[in-house]
């Protein structure tokens, strides 16, 4: 596993095993995590275009549907949503010689896709490549490039493409590729305001703009294309936000009833969590969403050097220092009780400001 120190880029020779695997593949399937976001989606559509330009057969198969504010990326590259009953999709995986997981470092984050990938891998010569930037990777891939120093998976794909260009002596970043990578970097840096937005990130963003990414258009499509039901959910949710422990913890529970009453979907909840951290005194924000099967999806956000990934890790989840999540096999009432108790205890512990 390649893990350079914070703040430096991988050199071309360090990318070599990854490039060998990509150039050696003929039928490649790209995927990202369940409940996909701009980083995973932007990275995979950009990489798909790069690989197709190199003569590879490439499919994008994702475990869950594309959020409405990212559907414009499908104009760059088609994205298929995995369906357990979709024989064509399952066959696509079984015929592949390489599966690339982007923006996730746990096999379970592939949802229903993983069982078919694992089965095809046992039967034939299928290899798995993982490119990611989250903490606490699982050792499940044939090659894993997990770089926690990076602002985004998009940053890593940009560097990978640069290394491929150096090897083959050909420019590969088209306007479509630039657009996908700009979406990835912009969204995972919180529009270039999160701590890992280094001078290098600004420089690569500038290069992407020079090569065809339109920052105004991309920002408008991602953040100003909400559906009416998203606004209805936001309105209903804001009135339910609770502040506890001297306003150091904020939390919100969104029920299936609330989603149904507003006509919203799971990905519509993603825009809400930033409001939970908008009060300056809040150190940890918690968003809990009731799933169709009765489980509870939990998202954590934190301020400063508070490693909320340690809380998520306790329940099989993970993520970044300041942004993490997990899926609890508890009904909402029990989940709320357990999570809030854990958050309160965590804030009092030394692990809150340690990577554990």
C-alpha positions as CSV (number, residue, x, y, z in Angstrom):
1,X,0.0,0.0,0.0
2,X,1.4,3.4,-1.0
3,X,1.1,5.9,1.9
4,X,3.3,9.0,1.4
5,X,3.6,11.6,4.0
6,X,1.1,14.5,4.1
7,X,1.5,17.2,1.6
8,X,3.4,15.5,-1.2
9,X,2.3,14.0,-4.5
10,X,3.0,10.5,-5.7
11,X,5.7,10.4,-8.2
12,X,5.3,8.7,-11.6
13,X,7.2,5.6,-10.5
14,X,4.9,5.2,-7.6
15,X,1.9,5.3,-9.9
16,X,3.6,2.6,-12.1
17,X,1.8,-0.5,-10.7
18,X,-1.6,1.2,-11.0
19,X,-0.8,2.4,-14.6
20,X,0.3,-1.2,-15.5
21,X,-2.9,-2.6,-14.2
22,X,-5.1,-0.1,-16.1
23,X,-3.1,-0.3,-19.4
24,X,-3.1,-4.1,-19.1
25,X,-6.9,-4.3,-18.7
26,X,-9.2,-4.6,-21.8
27,X,-12.6,-4.8,-20.2
28,X,-12.8,-2.5,-17.2
29,X,-15.7,-1.8,-14.8
30,X,-15.6,1.4,-12.7
31,X,-17.7,1.8,-9.6
32,X,-17.9,4.0,-6.5
33,X,-19.6,3.8,-3.1
34,X,-23.3,3.5,-2.2
35,X,-25.1,6.9,-2.1
36,X,-22.6,8.3,-4.6
37,X,-21.3,11.9,-4.4
38,X,-19.5,14.4,-6.6
39,X,-16.0,13.0,-5.9
40,X,-16.8,9.4,-6.7
41,X,-19.0,10.3,-9.7
42,X,-16.7,12.9,-11.1
43,X,-13.6,10.7,-10.7
44,X,-15.2,7.7,-12.4
45,X,-16.6,9.5,-15.4
46,X,-13.3,11.3,-16.0
47,X,-11.3,8.0,-15.7
48,X,-13.8,6.3,-18.0
49,X,-13.2,8.9,-20.7
50,X,-9.4,8.5,-20.3
51,X,-9.5,4.8,-20.6
52,X,-11.8,4.8,-23.5
53,X,-9.5,7.2,-25.3
54,X,-6.8,4.5,-24.8
55,X,-9.0,1.9,-26.5
56,X,-10.4,0.1,-23.5
57,X,-13.9,-1.2,-23.1
58,X,-15.2,0.6,-20.0
59,X,-18.5,0.4,-18.1
60,X,-19.6,2.4,-15.1
61,X,-21.8,0.4,-12.7
62,X,-22.8,2.0,-9.4
63,X,-24.6,0.4,-6.5
64,X,-27.2,3.2,-6.1
65,X,-28.8,5.8,-8.3
66,X,-27.1,9.1,-9.3
67,X,-28.3,12.1,-7.2
68,X,-30.3,14.5,-9.3
69,X,-27.8,17.3,-9.0
70,X,-25.1,15.1,-10.6
71,X,-27.1,13.7,-13.5
72,X,-25.4,16.1,-15.9
73,X,-22.3,14.0,-15.5
74,X,-24.0,11.3,-17.5
75,X,-23.6,13.5,-20.5
76,X,-19.9,12.7,-20.3
77,X,-20.2,9.0,-19.6
78,X,-23.1,6.6,-19.2
79,X,-23.7,5.4,-15.6
80,X,-25.6,2.1,-15.0
81,X,-27.3,1.6,-11.7
82,X,-26.7,-1.9,-10.4
83,X,-29.8,-4.1,-10.1
84,X,-29.6,-7.6,-8.5
85,X,-32.1,-8.8,-11.2
86,X,-30.2,-7.2,-14.0
87,X,-28.5,-10.1,-15.7
88,X,-26.8,-7.8,-18.3
89,X,-25.1,-5.9,-15.5
90,X,-24.0,-9.0,-13.6
91,X,-22.6,-10.4,-16.9
92,X,-20.7,-7.1,-17.4
93,X,-18.9,-7.7,-14.1
94,X,-18.3,-11.4,-14.8
95,X,-16.7,-10.6,-18.2
96,X,-14.4,-7.8,-16.8
97,X,-10.7,-8.3,-16.2
98,X,-10.4,-5.3,-13.9
99,X,-12.8,-3.6,-11.5
100,X,-11.8,-0.2,-10.2
101,X,-13.4,1.1,-7.0
102,X,-13.1,4.9,-6.6
103,X,-13.6,7.0,-3.5
104,X,-14.1,4.1,-1.0
105,X,-11.7,1.7,0.7
106,X,-14.1,-0.8,2.2
107,X,-15.6,-3.7,0.1
108,X,-19.0,-3.3,1.7
109,X,-19.2,0.2,0.3
110,X,-19.8,-1.4,-3.1
111,X,-23.2,-2.6,-1.9
112,X,-24.6,-5.5,-3.9
113,X,-21.9,-5.3,-6.5
114,X,-19.2,-6.7,-4.2
115,X,-20.6,-10.3,-4.0
116,X,-20.5,-10.5,-7.8
117,X,-17.1,-9.0,-8.0
118,X,-15.8,-11.4,-5.4
119,X,-17.4,-14.4,-7.1
120,X,-16.0,-13.4,-10.6
121,X,-12.6,-12.9,-8.9
122,X,-12.6,-16.5,-7.5
123,X,-13.6,-18.0,-10.9
124,X,-11.2,-16.2,-13.2
125,X,-8.5,-13.6,-13.7
126,X,-10.5,-10.6,-12.5
127,X,-8.4,-8.1,-10.5
128,X,-9.6,-5.3,-8.2
129,X,-7.9,-1.9,-8.0
130,X,-8.9,0.7,-5.3
131,X,-8.1,4.4,-5.5
132,X,-9.2,6.4,-2.5
133,X,-8.3,9.0,0.1
134,X,-10.2,8.0,3.3
135,X,-8.8,6.7,6.6
136,X,-8.6,3.1,7.7
137,X,-8.6,1.1,4.5
138,X,-9.6,-2.6,4.3
139,X,-7.1,-4.9,2.6
140,X,-9.4,-6.4,0.0
141,X,-8.0,-5.2,-3.4
142,X,-5.2,-6.6,-5.5
143,X,-3.8,-3.1,-5.5
144,X,-4.8,-0.3,-3.3
145,X,-3.7,3.3,-3.7
146,X,-5.1,5.0,-0.5
147,X,-3.7,8.5,0.0
148,X,-5.1,10.2,3.0
149,X,-3.1,13.4,2.3
150,X,-5.2,14.0,-0.8
151,X,-8.1,16.5,-0.8
152,X,-10.2,14.2,-2.9
153,X,-10.1,11.1,-5.1
154,X,-10.4,13.6,-8.0
155,X,-7.0,15.0,-7.0
156,X,-5.5,11.5,-7.1
157,X,-7.1,10.7,-10.5
158,X,-5.6,14.0,-11.8
159,X,-2.2,12.9,-10.7
160,X,-2.7,9.4,-12.1
161,X,-3.7,10.9,-15.5
162,X,-0.6,13.2,-15.4
163,X,1.6,10.1,-14.8
164,X,-0.1,8.2,-17.7
165,X,0.5,11.2,-20.0
166,X,4.1,11.2,-19.1
167,X,4.5,7.5,-19.8
168,X,2.7,7.4,-23.2
169,X,3.6,11.0,-24.3
170,X,0.0,12.0,-25.1
171,X,-2.3,14.7,-23.7
172,X,-5.4,13.0,-22.3
173,X,-7.4,15.7,-20.4
174,X,-10.3,16.7,-22.7
175,X,-13.0,19.2,-21.6
176,X,-15.2,16.3,-20.5
177,X,-12.4,14.9,-18.3
178,X,-11.7,18.3,-16.9
179,X,-15.3,18.8,-16.0
180,X,-15.5,15.5,-14.2
181,X,-12.4,16.1,-12.2
182,X,-13.4,19.6,-11.3
183,X,-16.7,18.3,-9.9
184,X,-14.8,15.8,-7.9
185,X,-12.3,18.2,-6.4
186,X,-14.7,21.1,-5.9
187,X,-17.3,19.1,-4.0
188,X,-14.9,17.2,-1.8
189,X,-13.1,20.4,-0.8
190,X,-16.4,22.1,0.1
191,X,-15.8,24.5,-2.8
192,X,-12.2,24.9,-1.9
193,X,-12.6,25.8,1.7
194,X,-11.8,22.6,3.7
195,X,-8.4,22.1,5.4
196,X,-6.8,19.9,2.7
197,X,-7.3,22.6,0.0
198,X,-3.6,23.1,-0.5
199,X,-1.9,25.5,-2.9
200,X,-1.5,22.5,-5.2
201,X,-5.3,21.9,-5.2
202,X,-5.8,25.4,-6.4
203,X,-3.2,25.0,-9.1
204,X,-4.8,21.8,-10.5
205,X,-8.2,23.4,-10.4
206,X,-6.8,26.2,-12.5
207,X,-5.3,23.7,-14.9
208,X,-8.7,22.0,-15.2
209,X,-10.4,25.3,-16.0
210,X,-7.8,26.0,-18.6
211,X,-8.5,22.6,-20.2
212,X,-12.3,23.1,-20.4
213,X,-14.0,22.9,-17.0
214,X,-16.5,25.8,-16.5
215,X,-16.5,26.6,-12.8
216,X,-19.6,28.8,-12.9
217,X,-21.7,26.2,-14.8
218,X,-20.5,23.3,-12.7
219,X,-21.2,25.1,-9.4
220,X,-24.7,26.1,-10.7
221,X,-25.6,22.5,-11.7
222,X,-24.3,21.0,-8.5
223,X,-25.7,23.5,-5.9
224,X,-28.5,25.4,-7.6
225,X,-30.4,22.6,-9.2
226,X,-32.4,21.4,-6.2
227,X,-35.9,19.8,-6.8
228,X,-38.9,21.3,-4.9
229,X,-39.0,18.2,-2.7
230,X,-35.4,18.9,-1.5
231,X,-36.5,22.4,-0.4
232,X,-39.5,21.0,1.4
233,X,-37.3,18.5,3.2
234,X,-34.9,21.2,4.2
235,X,-37.7,23.3,5.6
236,X,-39.1,20.5,7.6
237,X,-35.7,19.4,8.8
238,X,-34.4,22.8,10.0
239,X,-37.2,23.1,12.5
240,X,-36.2,19.8,14.0
241,X,-32.5,20.4,14.6
242,X,-31.6,20.0,18.3
243,X,-28.6,21.5,20.2
244,X,-27.3,19.8,23.4
245,X,-24.4,19.9,25.8
246,X,-24.1,23.7,25.8
247,X,-24.5,23.8,22.0
248,X,-21.4,21.7,21.4
249,X,-23.4,18.9,19.8
250,X,-26.2,19.3,17.2
251,X,-28.3,16.5,15.9
252,X,-31.2,15.7,13.6
253,X,-33.3,12.7,12.9
254,X,-35.1,12.3,9.6
255,X,-37.7,9.6,9.4
256,X,-39.2,7.8,6.5
257,X,-42.4,9.6,7.2
258,X,-40.6,12.9,6.7
259,X,-39.1,11.7,3.4
260,X,-42.4,10.4,2.2
261,X,-44.4,13.6,3.2
262,X,-42.0,15.8,1.2
263,X,-41.5,13.4,-1.7
264,X,-37.8,13.3,-1.0
265,X,-35.1,10.6,-1.4
266,X,-32.1,9.6,0.6
267,X,-29.7,11.7,-1.4
268,X,-31.8,14.8,-0.6
269,X,-30.6,14.6,3.0
270,X,-27.0,15.4,2.0
271,X,-27.6,19.1,1.7
272,X,-28.9,19.3,5.3
273,X,-25.9,18.3,7.4
274,X,-23.9,21.5,6.7
275,X,-26.6,23.5,8.6
276,X,-26.0,21.3,11.7
277,X,-22.4,22.6,11.8
278,X,-23.3,26.2,11.1
279,X,-23.4,27.2,14.8
280,X,-19.9,28.2,15.8
281,X,-20.0,26.5,19.2
282,X,-20.9,23.1,17.7
283,X,-18.0,20.6,17.7
284,X,-19.8,17.5,16.4
285,X,-22.9,17.4,14.2
286,X,-24.9,14.2,13.8
287,X,-27.5,13.5,11.1
288,X,-29.5,10.3,11.4
289,X,-31.8,9.0,8.6
290,X,-34.2,6.1,8.9
291,X,-33.8,3.6,6.1
292,X,-36.5,1.6,4.4
293,X,-35.4,-1.6,6.1
294,X,-35.5,0.0,9.6
295,X,-31.8,0.5,9.9
296,X,-30.3,4.0,10.6
297,X,-27.8,5.8,8.4
298,X,-25.6,8.1,10.5
299,X,-23.4,11.0,9.2
300,X,-20.9,12.8,11.4
301,X,-19.3,16.2,10.9
302,X,-16.8,17.9,13.2
303,X,-14.8,21.0,13.6
304,X,-11.1,21.3,14.1
305,X,-9.0,18.2,15.2
306,X,-11.9,16.0,16.2
307,X,-11.7,12.6,14.6
308,X,-15.3,11.6,14.1
309,X,-14.1,8.7,11.8
310,X,-13.3,7.0,15.1
311,X,-17.0,7.0,16.1
312,X,-18.0,5.7,12.7
313,X,-15.3,3.0,12.7
314,X,-16.8,1.6,15.9
315,X,-19.9,0.6,13.8
316,X,-18.1,-0.6,10.7
317,X,-18.1,2.7,9.0
318,X,-15.4,5.2,8.3
319,X,-14.4,8.4,6.4
320,X,-12.4,11.5,7.1
321,X,-11.3,13.1,10.3
322,X,-14.1,15.7,10.0
323,X,-16.6,13.8,7.9
324,X,-17.6,10.2,8.4
325,X,-20.5,7.9,8.5
326,X,-21.9,4.4,9.2
327,X,-25.0,2.3,9.0
328,X,-26.5,1.0,12.2
329,X,-28.6,-2.1,12.5
330,X,-30.8,-0.4,15.0
331,X,-34.2,1.1,14.8
332,X,-34.2,4.9,15.1
333,X,-35.0,5.2,18.8
334,X,-32.2,2.9,19.9
335,X,-29.8,4.3,17.3
336,X,-30.4,7.9,18.5
337,X,-29.9,6.9,22.2
338,X,-26.7,5.0,21.4
339,X,-25.1,7.5,19.0
340,X,-25.7,10.6,21.1
341,X,-24.3,8.8,24.2
342,X,-21.2,7.8,22.2
343,X,-20.8,11.3,20.8
344,X,-21.0,12.9,24.3
345,X,-18.5,10.3,25.7
346,X,-16.2,10.7,22.7
347,X,-15.9,14.5,23.2
348,X,-14.7,13.9,26.7
349,X,-12.1,11.3,25.7
350,X,-8.5,11.7,24.4
351,X,-9.4,9.8,21.2
352,X,-11.5,12.8,20.1
353,X,-8.3,14.6,18.9
354,X,-6.3,11.5,18.0
355,X,-6.3,9.3,15.0
356,X,-6.4,6.3,17.3
